[in-house]
Amino acid sequence: MDIDHDLLRRFEAGLCPERPEDSRIPAEVLGYGEISTIFQIRGAEGLAFKRLPIFRHARAAEDYGARLRSYCALLTRAGLHLPPHATAVVHPPRRPAVLYIAQPVLPAAGFMHRRLHEPPAALRERLEAVAAAIQGVWGFNRRQTPAVEVAIDGQLSNWCFVATDPARVTFVDTGTPIFRLQGREQLDPEPLLRSAPAWLRWVLRWLFLDEVMSRYYDPRRVFLDLAANLHKEQRPDLIPMALEVLNAAGDPRPAPPLTFREVDAYYRRDKVIWQLFLGFRRLNRWIARRVLGRRYEFILPGAIRR
């Protein structure tokens, strides 16, 4: 997949992080991840860009892009269907190096979290397809460990149904390449923490490493996270059905079975972690702009309903 590197250089030079729509080349925000922002740039219609302004130099951004390509190759070997993707590095003078990750724009209505209004039978079939795709990753890990072990974030917004076949699901969240080779983690999490104040990163380092990165290697916690995501999507009424699907899904099945009470407790804890992280980022933005008079590189969401 080809992307216009010159357009990205011009876009980055004129970007307004506080209001991307007011940039010299306007951008429409499509969504927010916990670390990055996804948007569409005028002049590159049809592509969704994830922007990571977290690198001290271009080589570090290029290394991250190489790990991302390796991660995508491993996910494909594990049986997941991924959209085409491409990366580009932009490094303006006296600013961080930025990695752009591009994918085709997929139909908004196809994303799993947008399909929660469907009839129960259809929704169950889609949840079964997502669970089967995740189980395929664990099967791959069992065959490849200790040489290779792949992590996956199974939350609802990471899955898109772009075909009429309800069993044909696409995994879109490939921007955080979490995998191990010979038991050694390949992702350096330090750049991901740079949007928070330096004097608070030790807290995030503790929370991020122990509570976030490790969860995506754990089959039970990945399913727990997926079910808890229904709280965030304001559909806790669907959790009992989701638990039926997840508790019956292949090998390894959650043992002991997941319960509503466990999902509820997990969600409350996870909500605190990400609210704390976003709060630290907003504090860092205020210090950078109001106290130090500096540009803040990250695009932050407004109020998030959780």
ZICORMO-V750615 format. One record per residue. N is the residue number from 1. OMEGA is omega in radians with two decimals (none if undefined). Layout:
# ZICORMO-V750615
((N	OMEGA) (N	OMEGA))
This chain:
# ZICORMO-V750615
((1	-3.11) (2	3.03) (3	-3.07) (4	-3.11) (5	3.14) (6	3.09) (7	3.14) (8	3.10) (9	3.12) (10	3.11) (11	-3.12) (12	-3.14) (13	-3.09) (14	-3.08) (15	3.00) (16	-3.06) (17	-3.14) (18	-3.11) (19	-3.08) (20	-3.14) (21	3.13) (22	3.11) (23	3.13) (24	2.94) (25	-3.00) (26	3.11) (27	3.07) (28	3.12) (29	3.12) (30	-3.13) (31	-3.14) (32	2.91) (33	3.11) (34	-3.11) (35	-2.95) (36	3.08) (37	3.10) (38	-3.12) (39	3.10) (40	-3.06) (41	3.09) (42	-3.08) (43	3.08) (44	-3.13) (45	-3.12) (46	3.12) (47	3.01) (48	-3.09) (49	2.97) (50	-3.06) (51	3.12) (52	-3.13) (53	-2.91) (54	-2.99) (55	-3.12) (56	3.14) (57	-3.03) (58	-3.12) (59	3.12) (60	3.10) (61	3.12) (62	3.09) (63	3.10) (64	3.11) (65	3.11) (66	3.09) (67	3.11) (68	3.12) (69	3.09) (70	3.13) (71	3.13) (72	3.11) (73	3.12) (74	3.11) (75	3.09) (76	3.08) (77	3.12) (78	3.05) (79	3.13) (80	3.02) (81	-3.11) (82	3.01) (83	3.02) (84	-3.14) (85	3.07) (86	3.13) (87	3.06) (88	3.12) (89	3.08) (90	-3.12) (91	3.10) (92	3.11) (93	3.05) (94	3.08) (95	3.14) (96	2.97) (97	-3.05) (98	3.00) (99	3.02) (100	3.08) (101	-3.06) (102	3.00) (103	3.01) (104	3.04) (105	3.11) (106	-3.11) (107	-3.10) (108	-3.10) (109	-3.10) (110	-3.08) (111	-3.01) (112	-3.11) (113	3.07) (114	-3.08) (115	-3.05) (116	3.10) (117	-3.07) (118	3.07) (119	-3.06) (120	-3.11) (121	3.13) (122	-3.14) (123	3.10) (124	-3.13) (125	3.13) (126	3.08) (127	3.09) (128	3.11) (129	3.10) (130	-3.14) (131	3.14) (132	3.11) (133	3.12) (134	3.11) (135	3.07) (136	3.10) (137	-3.14) (138	3.06) (139	3.08) (140	3.14) (141	3.14) (142	-3.13) (143	-2.98) (144	-3.12) (145	0.19) (146	-3.08) (147	-3.08) (148	3.00) (149	-3.04) (150	3.05) (151	-3.14) (152	3.04) (153	-3.00) (154	-3.05) (155	-2.93) (156	-3.06) (157	3.13) (158	-3.08) (159	-3.11) (160	3.07) (161	-3.05) (162	3.11) (163	3.14) (164	3.14) (165	-3.10) (166	3.10) (167	-3.11) (168	-3.05) (169	-3.13) (170	3.09) (171	-2.98) (172	-3.00) (173	-3.12) (174	-3.00) (175	3.12) (176	-2.99) (177	-3.12) (178	3.07) (179	-3.11) (180	3.01) (181	-3.08) (182	3.10) (183	-3.09) (184	3.14) (185	-3.09) (186	-3.12) (187	2.99) (188	-3.07) (189	-3.04) (190	3.12) (191	-3.12) (192	-3.11) (193	-3.01) (194	3.07) (195	3.12) (196	3.12) (197	-3.09) (198	-3.07) (199	3.08) (200	-3.04) (201	3.13) (202	3.10) (203	-3.14) (204	3.11) (205	3.12) (206	-3.11) (207	-3.03) (208	-3.09) (209	-3.02) (210	-3.01) (211	-3.05) (212	-3.06) (213	-3.05) (214	-3.08) (215	-3.01) (216	2.99) (217	-3.00) (218	-3.09) (219	-3.09) (220	-3.10) (221	3.07) (222	3.08) (223	3.10) (224	3.12) (225	3.14) (226	3.14) (227	3.14) (228	3.12) (229	3.10) (230	3.01) (231	-3.13) (232	-3.13) (233	3.09) (234	3.09) (235	3.10) (236	3.11) (237	-3.13) (238	-3.08) (239	3.12) (240	3.11) (241	3.12) (242	3.14) (243	3.07) (244	-3.12) (245	-3.04) (246	-3.13) (247	3.14) (248	-2.96) (249	2.86) (250	-3.05) (251	0.09) (252	3.02) (253	3.10) (254	-3.14) (255	-0.06) (256	-3.13) (257	3.07) (258	3.13) (259	3.12) (260	-3.13) (261	3.13) (262	3.11) (263	-3.12) (264	3.14) (265	3.12) (266	-3.11) (267	-3.13) (268	3.13) (269	-3.13) (270	3.11) (271	3.12) (272	-3.11) (273	-3.05) (274	3.03) (275	3.09) (276	3.14) (277	3.14) (278	3.09) (279	3.09) (280	3.14) (281	3.12) (282	3.06) (283	3.13) (284	3.10) (285	3.14) (286	3.13) (287	-3.11) (288	-3.02) (289	-2.99) (290	-3.08) (291	-3.06) (292	3.13) (293	-3.10) (294	3.03) (295	3.06) (296	-2.92) (297	-2.96) (298	3.09) (299	-3.06) (300	3.09) (301	2.98) (302	-3.14) (303	3.12) (304	3.11) (305	3.13) (306	none))
